[in-house]
Amino acid sequence: MIIVIIFVVVITLMGIRVRVSNDTILSKQDTNIMNGIFVIFIFLSHSTQYFVLGNSLLDSLYKHFQNFHNQWVVTTFLAFSGYGVMSQIKRGGKIYIKKYPKNRILKTLFNFDIAILLYLVLNLLIKEKYSTLTILGSFIGITSIGNSNWYIFAILIMYIFSYMVAVLFKEDYQKQANIVSIATIFYIIVMQIIDMPSRFISTICCYPLGVWLSLYKNNIINLFKRKKIISLFVLAILLTITYKLRYNDYIMNFASCIFVLAIVWFHTFFEIKSNILQFIGQHAFSIFILQRIPMQIFKKYGVLVEQPYVFVGVSFIITIIISVGFDWAIGRIDKKIFS
């Protein structure tokens, strides 16, 4: 797997350019490419659940890399979602908020549920059975029928928080950010009380961080520009101090927010140009949701599980194909329902 990581790193390094304009920082291109990088890492991490990594040097190196990034690979998805939602609330005002329940919450849930239907069909074909309660819960992401689920449940809750505070506090964006942050802490406490897995909790604070980024982006960028070396040093020290303590959900949330700020620091001075990563980032949602379909089929019938690199390569190609088709079909459906 480490060979794939090296390939992604090489593509990324080849695409790095010095930033020439503040106006493009955290643009759609920036966020798509970063999410494209991380969705590849997520894909590789999930793929290792379907075969056994060996003890070779290459596999050992990948295990170390996987342990290093841990849940950090989802941090930008949460942070950029918070950033995007808050930015659109500021830009779109009452008109955007009025359409928000349908065009943001229900649309996300609808698209996810179409994918769930695909997993239900898959389970019928490979004769995998789940309880009725598990199947029902899977439609909101609280349970799984073989798909990745926790992120969708968490992001839907965050979207609801953003909508509620936008309705209650109108154009008081500072108060909106405050209440979303408090509500996120409440979410963490509730999820811990009902003993939900750590993945539902450990990076969720990146969403309110994204909200704050939308409000104070220029201030943060100017700080990084004025204190370029000092700010990088502080971020590096904080990541180093918290690295070994990430098993604690609260520390992991703090470390994840620092990790996102480190990425913002990078984007303050540099940008990445890559058609490949841009393409993957544009389809990141469907790649994230659908990637387990080919993996489950191969695992069920024992296909390629003894050849990890072939397993990963073929699974990735199939995932890209079905993701592009899924996005095309969903795009046409969404236009009729949500336009």
N, C-alpha and C positions, 0 to 999 in steps of 0.2 A: 504493500500500500504506500510505502514511503516514496516509491518511484512516482506515483501519481501526485503526491504532495510536491515533490521536487518540480514536476512538470507545471503544476499550477503556480508555484513560486516563480519559476522562470518566466512564464507568461506575464505574471504580475510585474516582475522587475523590468521586463522589456517594455511594459506599457507606462511606467512611471514618468511623469513630466513635472517640471517645476510649475507651480500654480502662478498664473499671471493676473488673476482677477478674483477679488473677494466675492463678487456677485455669484460665482458658480460654485462656491463652497456648499456642500451637502445638496447639490442639485440632483435631479432625477438620475443623471448619469452616474454621479458619485455613489448614490445609495444602491442603484441597481448593480453596479459592478462589485461593490463590497458584499452585498447579499449573494451575488453570484459566486464569489469566492467561498463564502461560508456555507452555501447550500451544497457545494461540492464536498466540503469537509463533513457536513451532516450526512450526506449520502454514503461516504466512505465509512463513517462511524457506525451507521445503521447496518451497512452490509456485513460488518464483522459479527453481527448477531446471528448470521445464518451459516457461518463456517468457522472453523477453528484456526486462529493464527498460529503459525509455527514458532519455533525458537531461534530462527535464523536471525542474522544481524539486521536485515532489512525489516523483518516483522517486529523485532524488538524495538527498532528505532521508531516504527510507526506507533507501537504501544505507548512509547514515551511521548510522542507528539499528541496522540489522542488524549492522554492523561493531562498534558499541558493545556490544551484548549478546552477540554471538558465541556461545560454548558456555555462557554463564552461564544460559541458559534451561533447562538440564537440571539445574542445581545443586540446586534444591530437591527434585527427584524423588529424587536420590541421598541428600541429607541427611535428608529426611523418612523415607525408607526405613530408613536406619540408626537414626534416632531411634525409629521405630515398632517395629522388630525388637528393639532393646535394651529398650525399655519393656515389650514383651510378654514377653520373657525374664524380666525382673524380676518382672512381675506374675503370669505363668503358671507359672513354675518348671518342675519336672520334667514335669508334664503337657503343658505347651506344647512343651517341647523334644522330648518323645517323639513328638509329632505333627508337629513342624516339617518333617522331610524330605518328608512327604506334603503337608501343608497349606500350606507356604510354597514350597519348592523345586519339587516336582513339579507343583503346581497352577499356578505361574507359567509353567513350561515348557509344560505341557499347553495352557493358554490361548493362549500364544504360537504353539504349533504348529498349533492350529486356524486361526489367522490365516494361517499359512504355507500351509496347504492351500488357503485362499481365493486366495492369490497364485499357487499352482500352477495352479488352475483358470483364473484370469485370464490367465496366460501361455499356456495352451493356446488360449484364445479369441483372443488378440491375436497368437499365433504368435511369442512370445518364447522363445528357447531358452537353457538354461544347462547346464553340464556336470553330470554325476552328482555329482561331488565338491562342487561349489558348492551343489547342491540339498541334499545331505546336511548340509553345514555350516550351511545356513540354518536347520535345525531347532534349533540351539543358539545361533544368532545370530552365529557367527563369520564367516559369509559372507551375502550378500544375493541374493535373486532378484527384486529390485525393491522390497523392503520396507525400512523402517528397522530396523537390526539390532543395532548395537553396544551400545546401552543394555541390551538384554536379556541379552546375553552377559556384560557387566560386572556387572550386578546379580545374576545367578545365581552368579557367582564370589564376590561379596560375601556373598550368602546362605549359601553353603557355608562361607566363613570364619567367619561368625557362629555357624553350627551347630557346627563343629568346636571352637571355643573354649568354647562353652557346655557341650559334653559334657566337655571336658577340665578346665575350671576351675570347673564347678558354679556356686556363688554368689559367686565372686570376680570381681565385675563390673569392677573396676579392671584386673585382669589380662586379662580378656576384651577390654577396650577397647585395652589396650596391644598385644596380639597381633594384633587385627584391623588396627590401624594399621601394625604392622610388616609384616603379610602384604600389605597394600595397596601398600606401597613395593616389596615383592618382586614383586607383580603388575605394577607399572609397569616395573620393570627387565626382567622377562621379556618383556613386550609390546614394549618398545623393542628388545630383542635380536632378536626374530623380526620386527622391522620392521612392526608393525601400525600402522594410521593413528592419527594424533594423537587423534582423537575417542574412541578406546578408553581413553585415558590421561588427557587433560588436565583432567578435572574429578572423577576417581574418588575423590580424597581427601575429597570432601564426604560420602561414606558414613561413614567412620570419624568424621568431625566430628559427624555425626548421632548416632553411638553415644555420643560424649563429651557431646553436648547432653543426651541422656537421663539421664546420670549427674549432670551439674552444671548442669542447667537453672536451678534456683533460685538458685544462686550467680551464674550469668551474668546472670540477670534482676535480681538485687539489685545487682550491680555497675553495670549499665546505669542503674538507677534512682538509685543514689547519685551516679554520675558521668555524668549524662545528656549534657551538652554535650561534656565531655572525651572520652567514649567514642565519640560520633558523630564528633568531630573526628579522633580517631586512626584510626577505620575509613575515613573519607574520605581522609585522607592516605595510608594504605596502598594504597587502591584507585587513587589518583592516581599514586603512585610506580610501581606494577606494571602500570598500564594498557597502556603502550606495549611492555611486555616479555612480553606474554602468548603470544607465538609460542614461548616456551620452556615445555615441558610442566610443569616443576617450578614455575616462577613462576606459570603459569596455575592450577595446583592451589592454590597459596597464595592467589592473588587470588580464586579461586572460593570458598574457605573464608571469606575476609574478606567477600565478597559475601553469603554465607549469613548470616554474623553480623550484617551490616547489616540483613538482612531480619528476623532475630530482634530486633534493636534496634527496628525499626519495630513489630513485633508486641508488644513490651513496653509500648508506649504507645498503640498504636492497633489497631483491628480493622477488617475490611472486611465489610460486609453487602451481598450481592448474590445474588439468586436465579439470575440468568443465569450468573454466574461459578461459583457453587456447582454448578449443573447440569453445566456443562462440566467442572469439576474432578472430579465423580463419574464421568465417562466419559473421563477423561484418558488412561488406558491404551489403550483401544480407539481413541480418536481418534488417538493417537500412532502406533499400529500400522497402522491401516486407511486413513489419510488419503491415501496414495499410490495407492490403487486408482482412484478417479475421475480423479486427475491423470494417471495412466498411460494410461487409456482416451482421455481428451481429447487427450493428446499424440500417441498412436499414430495417431489418425484426424484430427488437425489441427483439432479442435473447440475454438473459443473461445481458442486460443493467441494470436490477434491482438487479443484483447480481455481483457487481464489482470484487470481488476476483475470482469468477468463470470465469467471462469475461476475466480478465487478464490472468489467468492460462491457459484456453483453447486457447486463442489467441496466447499466447507465445508458447505453444506446436505446434500449427498449423504453426506458423511462423518458428520455428526451422525446422520442416519437409519440408516445401516448400523451405526454404533457403538452406538446404543441397541438396535437389533435384536440385534447381536452380544452385548452385555452381558446382554440378557434370555435369550437362548438358552444362553449360557455359564453363567449363573447357575443355570439349571435343571439343566444337565449336572453342574456342580460340586456341587450339593446331593446328587446321587445317588452321585457318585464320592468326594467328599472330606468329606462331612458326618460 
